[in-house]
Amino acid sequence: MAFKIFYDGTCPLCEKEMNQLKKLNTDGNLSFVDIMDDDFERNYPDLEWQALNDRIHGMCEDGTLLVGLDATHRAWSEVGRGWVYAPLRWPIIRFFADKAYLIFAKNRYKISYWLTGKKRCENNNCKAKY
Protein backbone atom coordinates (compact mmCIF):
# COMPACT_ATOMS: atom_id res chain seq x y z
CA MET A 1 0.00 0.00 0.00
CA ALA A 2 1.31 3.46 -0.89
CA PHE A 3 1.60 6.48 1.38
CA LYS A 4 -1.62 8.40 0.79
CA ILE A 5 -1.40 12.19 0.61
CA PHE A 6 -4.57 14.25 1.14
CA TYR A 7 -4.39 17.70 -0.44
CA ASP A 8 -6.50 20.66 -1.55
CA GLY A 9 -6.82 20.46 -5.32
CA THR A 10 -8.28 23.97 -5.51
CA CYS A 11 -5.08 25.53 -4.12
CA PRO A 12 -2.73 26.45 -7.00
CA LEU A 13 0.45 25.99 -4.96
CA CYS A 14 -0.79 22.72 -3.45
CA GLU A 15 -1.71 21.41 -6.88
CA LYS A 16 1.69 22.45 -8.25
CA GLU A 17 3.48 20.51 -5.52
CA MET A 18 1.27 17.45 -6.08
CA ASN A 19 2.00 17.59 -9.82
CA GLN A 20 5.74 17.55 -9.06
CA LEU A 21 5.30 14.59 -6.70
CA LYS A 22 3.21 12.76 -9.31
CA LYS A 23 5.98 13.15 -11.89
CA LEU A 24 8.55 11.73 -9.46
CA ASN A 25 6.27 8.92 -8.23
CA THR A 26 7.62 6.41 -10.75
CA ASP A 27 7.69 3.57 -8.20
CA GLY A 28 4.09 4.17 -7.12
CA ASN A 29 5.01 4.83 -3.49
CA LEU A 30 2.41 7.60 -3.24
CA SER A 31 -1.30 7.82 -3.85
CA PHE A 32 -3.06 11.16 -4.10
CA VAL A 33 -6.45 12.15 -2.73
CA ASP A 34 -7.94 15.55 -3.54
CA ILE A 35 -10.14 16.43 -0.56
CA MET A 36 -12.16 18.76 -2.81
CA ASP A 37 -13.37 15.92 -5.03
CA ASP A 38 -17.14 15.44 -4.89
CA ASP A 39 -16.85 11.85 -3.68
CA PHE A 40 -14.26 12.50 -0.96
CA GLU A 41 -16.61 12.29 2.04
CA ARG A 42 -18.25 9.15 0.67
CA ASN A 43 -14.86 7.46 0.16
CA TYR A 44 -13.36 8.61 3.50
CA PRO A 45 -16.24 8.90 5.99
CA ASP A 46 -13.97 8.31 9.00
CA LEU A 47 -11.72 11.29 8.27
CA GLU A 48 -12.54 14.79 9.44
CA TRP A 49 -12.67 16.93 6.30
CA GLN A 50 -12.13 20.25 8.10
CA ALA A 51 -8.91 19.00 9.73
CA LEU A 52 -7.68 17.82 6.33
CA ASN A 53 -8.56 21.19 4.84
CA ASP A 54 -6.76 23.09 7.60
CA ARG A 55 -3.46 21.24 7.07
CA ILE A 56 -2.09 18.68 4.64
CA HIS A 57 -2.31 15.09 5.87
CA GLY A 58 -0.79 11.81 4.84
CA MET A 59 -1.79 8.28 5.79
CA CYS A 60 0.82 5.60 6.43
CA GLU A 61 0.31 1.98 5.50
CA ASP A 62 -0.81 1.18 9.09
CA GLY A 63 -3.43 3.96 9.06
CA THR A 64 -1.38 6.45 11.09
CA LEU A 65 -1.97 10.04 9.99
CA LEU A 66 0.93 12.44 9.55
CA VAL A 67 0.11 16.14 9.55
CA GLY A 68 1.68 19.28 8.09
CA LEU A 69 5.37 19.19 7.28
CA ASP A 70 5.68 15.64 8.63
CA ALA A 71 3.31 14.52 5.85
CA THR A 72 5.11 16.64 3.28
CA HIS A 73 8.53 15.31 4.32
CA ARG A 74 7.29 11.72 4.14
CA ALA A 75 5.76 12.28 0.68
CA TRP A 76 9.00 13.73 -0.70
CA SER A 77 10.97 10.94 0.99
CA GLU A 78 8.82 8.38 -0.84
CA VAL A 79 10.00 9.81 -4.19
CA GLY A 80 13.65 10.04 -3.15
CA ARG A 81 13.70 13.76 -2.37
CA GLY A 82 13.25 13.77 1.41
CA TRP A 83 16.50 15.68 1.76
CA VAL A 84 14.69 18.79 0.49
CA TYR A 85 12.46 18.92 3.59
CA ALA A 86 14.76 17.14 6.06
CA PRO A 87 16.20 20.37 7.55
CA LEU A 88 12.64 21.48 8.40
CA ARG A 89 12.34 18.43 10.66
CA TRP A 90 15.54 19.16 12.65
CA PRO A 91 14.66 19.92 16.32
CA ILE A 92 15.07 23.69 16.61
CA ILE A 93 14.17 24.48 13.01
CA ARG A 94 11.14 22.18 13.27
CA PHE A 95 9.41 24.45 15.80
CA PHE A 96 9.70 27.54 13.59
CA ALA A 97 8.99 25.66 10.35
CA ASP A 98 5.78 24.22 11.79
CA LYS A 99 4.63 27.68 12.89
CA ALA A 100 5.40 29.09 9.44
CA TYR A 101 3.55 26.20 7.80
CA LEU A 102 0.44 26.93 9.86
CA ILE A 103 0.51 30.53 8.60
CA PHE A 104 0.92 29.29 5.03
CA ALA A 105 -1.89 26.72 5.35
CA LYS A 106 -4.29 29.29 6.77
CA ASN A 107 -3.45 31.80 4.01
CA ARG A 108 -2.71 29.45 1.11
CA TYR A 109 -5.20 31.02 -1.30
CA LYS A 110 -3.89 34.52 -0.71
CA ILE A 111 -0.25 33.35 -0.99
CA SER A 112 -1.13 31.39 -4.14
CA TYR A 113 -2.60 34.55 -5.63
CA TRP A 114 0.55 36.54 -4.84
CA LEU A 115 2.78 33.88 -6.40
CA THR A 116 0.68 32.55 -9.28
CA GLY A 117 -2.00 35.13 -9.94
CA LYS A 118 -4.68 32.52 -9.10
CA LYS A 119 -6.48 32.26 -5.78
CA ARG A 120 -8.14 28.95 -6.59
CA CYS A 121 -8.12 26.32 -9.28
CA GLU A 122 -11.53 25.89 -10.84
CA ASN A 123 -12.74 23.55 -13.55
CA ASN A 124 -9.47 21.59 -13.29
CA ASN A 125 -7.47 24.56 -14.56
CA CYS A 126 -4.50 23.57 -12.38
CA LYS A 127 -4.60 19.82 -13.03
CA ALA A 128 -1.73 18.22 -14.91
CA LYS A 129 -2.63 15.86 -17.72
CA TYR A 130 -1.70 12.34 -16.53
C-alpha positions in Angstrom: 0.0 0.0 0.0 1.3 3.5 -0.9 1.6 6.5 1.4 -1.6 8.4 0.8 -1.4 12.2 0.6 -4.6 14.3 1.1 -4.4 17.7 -0.4 -6.5 20.7 -1.5 -6.8 20.5 -5.3 -8.3 24.0 -5.5 -5.1 25.5 -4.1 -2.7 26.4 -7.0 0.5 26.0 -5.0 -0.8 22.7 -3.5 -1.7 21.4 -6.9 1.7 22.4 -8.2 3.5 20.5 -5.5 1.3 17.4 -6.1 2.0 17.6 -9.8 5.7 17.5 -9.1 5.3 14.6 -6.7 3.2 12.8 -9.3 6.0 13.2 -11.9 8.5 11.7 -9.5 6.3 8.9 -8.2 7.6 6.4 -10.7 7.7 3.6 -8.2 4.1 4.2 -7.1 5.0 4.8 -3.5 2.4 7.6 -3.2 -1.3 7.8 -3.9 -3.1 11.2 -4.1 -6.4 12.2 -2.7 -7.9 15.5 -3.5 -10.1 16.4 -0.6 -12.2 18.8 -2.8 -13.4 15.9 -5.0 -17.1 15.4 -4.9 -16.8 11.8 -3.7 -14.3 12.5 -1.0 -16.6 12.3 2.0 -18.2 9.1 0.7 -14.9 7.5 0.2 -13.4 8.6 3.5 -16.2 8.9 6.0 -14.0 8.3 9.0 -11.7 11.3 8.3 -12.5 14.8 9.4 -12.7 16.9 6.3 -12.1 20.3 8.1 -8.9 19.0 9.7 -7.7 17.8 6.3 -8.6 21.2 4.8 -6.8 23.1 7.6 -3.5 21.2 7.1 -2.1 18.7 4.6 -2.3 15.1 5.9 -0.8 11.8 4.8 -1.8 8.3 5.8 0.8 5.6 6.4 0.3 2.0 5.5 -0.8 1.2 9.1 -3.4 4.0 9.1 -1.4 6.4 11.1 -2.0 10.0 10.0 0.9 12.4 9.5 0.1 16.1 9.6 1.7 19.3 8.1 5.4 19.2 7.3 5.7 15.6 8.6 3.3 14.5 5.9 5.1 16.6 3.3 8.5 15.3 4.3 7.3 11.7 4.1 5.8 12.3 0.7 9.0 13.7 -0.7 11.0 10.9 1.0 8.8 8.4 -0.8 10.0 9.8 -4.2 13.7 10.0 -3.1 13.7 13.8 -2.4 13.2 13.8 1.4 16.5 15.7 1.8 14.7 18.8 0.5 12.5 18.9 3.6 14.8 17.1 6.1 16.2 20.4 7.6 12.6 21.5 8.4 12.3 18.4 10.7 15.5 19.2 12.6 14.7 19.9 16.3 15.1 23.7 16.6 14.2 24.5 13.0 11.1 22.2 13.3 9.4 24.5 15.8 9.7 27.5 13.6 9.0 25.7 10.3 5.8 24.2 11.8 4.6 27.7 12.9 5.4 29.1 9.4 3.6 26.2 7.8 0.4 26.9 9.9 0.5 30.5 8.6 0.9 29.3 5.0 -1.9 26.7 5.4 -4.3 29.3 6.8 -3.5 31.8 4.0 -2.7 29.4 1.1 -5.2 31.0 -1.3 -3.9 34.5 -0.7 -0.3 33.4 -1.0 -1.1 31.4 -4.1 -2.6 34.5 -5.6 0.6 36.5 -4.8 2.8 33.9 -6.4 0.7 32.6 -9.3 -2.0 35.1 -9.9 -4.7 32.5 -9.1 -6.5 32.3 -5.8 -8.1 29.0 -6.6 -8.1 26.3 -9.3 -11.5 25.9 -10.8 -12.7 23.5 -13.6 -9.5 21.6 -13.3 -7.5 24.6 -14.6 -4.5 23.6 -12.4 -4.6 19.8 -13.0 -1.7 18.2 -14.9 -2.6 15.9 -17.7 -1.7 12.3 -16.5 
